[in-house]
Amino acid sequence: PYTILFEHTVSGLIEHSMPLVREWIRNGHCALIMAPESELAKVRSAYKDLPFPEQADFQSFGRDPIKWRDLHAMINVTLSESGPAFRDPHTRFDIPRVALNHGLTDKLTTFPAAFLGNGVGYNNVLFACGPAMFKGSWETYVQKWPEILSSLKIVPIGSPKTDALFDGTFKRQTVLESLGLDPRLPTVLYAPTYQREASLEQAGEAIIAALASLEINLFVRPHHLSTTPRNTHADGNRKNWRAILQALAKEHPNLRFVEGDSNPYFVAADLLVGDASGACYEYILQDKPVVFYDVPAFFEAHGRCGVGFWGRDAGTIAADPENLRAAVLAELASPGRKADARHKLISQLVYKTGNACQRAMTALVDLIEGRIEYPIWGPRQNVRQDTLLHAYMLERLERCALETKAIALFGAGAHTPLLLNIMNAA
């Protein structure tokens, strides 16, 4: 059997790797599942129903040394921000280091040219979901980091996370009845993303009130960052969405606030309401209607070149809660109205629908056994540059410490924790 290290920097993205971990173990292989100490309990809980659990080992970053020689591959689902295992100076370069992107859309953070360093360069293999993945931020990223074209082996796979939409894992009636909802009613899922420019922060309560007023079942499943303390993307006085949604669920008998794996709610819903969330495009793979709440400020901030913007042509765009209410009723009455546009978009989103886990399994074994070649120089160069940067910053901080009694760190961006860790080490 082969052993793969699955790296989780946050527990909220487990649903994207879970199907592949299950398939990997079911085929007799082993998994080393790693996460931060603060997230490890949640990660263990999410994986509690693994087949053959004795083939999975759980470990937190920095607690126990990684047995690098026992690994045959590494996988992460945060393409732009590899975690501690991928950045470890002792990491393996001579094995497949696979990125499995969490979602089908191409926001600026998929291939973030504006980030410090070549974040994608810690991987040497990309399991690509579909052609649309490379229409948007990829083009800008390649201009900044042209070496990525030769340091990253791209393997067409599809979306393992969405296999469950097509294999009968979930049944609409079962999901609805388990939540005390009437399967005879049409069901709508509201799945917004988390940024302050997106629909939840801009008009979430009005949107939910408009939808809950309809004679429907209503699921509200926000992005995991909307309901965790880590979310600093909203204004300083950001709302406690967990408390708000729990209160709204008590107020509206037809509303359920749901979390975790989105697939059962995708299967149970007859229509999805979204904004710029990747959930819209995973859901649309089922050839069901989507109504997009318009978020012009989001696209002003995050760009209009990716499928998250132009893919909305396969659905209906609503400008305000009342317009949204009318659009939902119209789409429920005529769900086939945009079928041709949906079919065209689906062919761009994924190379194939369904069976992506099996394609990924075959590719992993072929990579490990040498039937698919992949480059090894890119990650080596990236980690070396990372090590040199850390050494330089440590030197500068030590010099500052000789000149002053205190050093203040300002910032709340993606790189601030990195610098804070270096300062603590100094």
C-alpha positions, 0 to 999 in steps of 0.5 A: 500500500501507498501512503499519502499526506493530506494537508488541511490548513482549515477544517471547513474545506474537508468536504473537498478532499473527503471523497478522495480520502475515502476512495484511497483507503477503500482501495487498501492504501493509507492516509496521514491526515494533518491539520493545525492543533486547533483544528485537529479535533474538528478534522478527526470528527469530520473523518469519523466514518472512514472505511478501515479507520486503522489505515488513517493516522491523524497528526497536528503540524509541529507536534510529531516529526513527519516520517518523510521516507514513508510518504509516496505523495502529498495533497492539499486543497488550498492551491494558493496557500500551501500549509506547513507540511508543503513548506517544511524545509525537510519536505519531499520534492521527489514525490507527487505534490498534488493540488486539488482546488476547492471549488470550480470558480476562478476568483483572484485567490485561485491563482493569486498573482498579488500574493507574496511569492509563488504560492502555487509553486509548492505543488508539482501536480494540479488535479484540474477540474475543468477548462474554466479553471484557466480562464481568469486569474491563471492568465495573470499568474502565468505572466508573473510566474512563467516557470509555473508552466513547466513546474506544474503537471496538469492532470484533467480530473473533474471534481471529486467532491461533486461525485456524490451528486450523481452516484445516489449517495443522497436522496432528496426525500430522505434529506428533507424528511430528516430535517422535518421538511415536506418533500412535496414543497419546492426547496431552495438553498441559499449558499452565499460566500463570505466576503464583505462585498458578497450578498450575505454581508450586504443584504443577507437578512433581507434576502432570507426574509424574502425567500422564507416568505415563499411557500417553500422549504429553505436551506441557508448554508453560508460559507464556513468563514461566515460563521467562524471567529477567524472571518475578518473580511466583513466590517469591524462590527461584523455580524454573528451569523451563526446566532442570526441564522439560528434565530431566523430558523426559529422564526421561520418554520420552513427555514433550516440553517445547515452546515458541513457537507453541502452535497446533501443540500445540493441534491435536495434543493430544486433551485439555488440562490447564490452570488459569487460563491463556488457553490453555485457552480457545483450545484449547477452541474446537476442541471438545476436552475440558479438565481444569482444575487447581483454583487457588483462591489464583489466583482469590482474588488475581485475581478470579472475575468473568471467564470464566477462572473461570466458563468452567471449567464447560465442563470438569472441575475436578481438585483434586490430582494424583491426582484430575487423573490420574483426570479425564484418563483419564475425559475421554479415554475420553468426550471428548463428555461436556461437548460441550453446555457447550463449545459454549455457551462457544465462542459467548461466547469468539469471535464466530466461529471461523476467518477472523478474520484476514480480518475484521481485514484488512477492518476495518483497510482500512475504518478507514484509508480512513474507512468505519469511524469511530473517535475520536481525542481519547482517545489525545491526552488520555492522552499529554498526561496522560502527558507532564505526569506525567513532567514533574512527576516529573522536577521532583520528582526534580530538587528531591530531588537538590538536597536529598540526595546519593542517592535509592533506588527500592524496588519490582518492580511494573509501574510501577517501570521507568517511574520508573527511566527517569525517574530515569536521565533526571534 
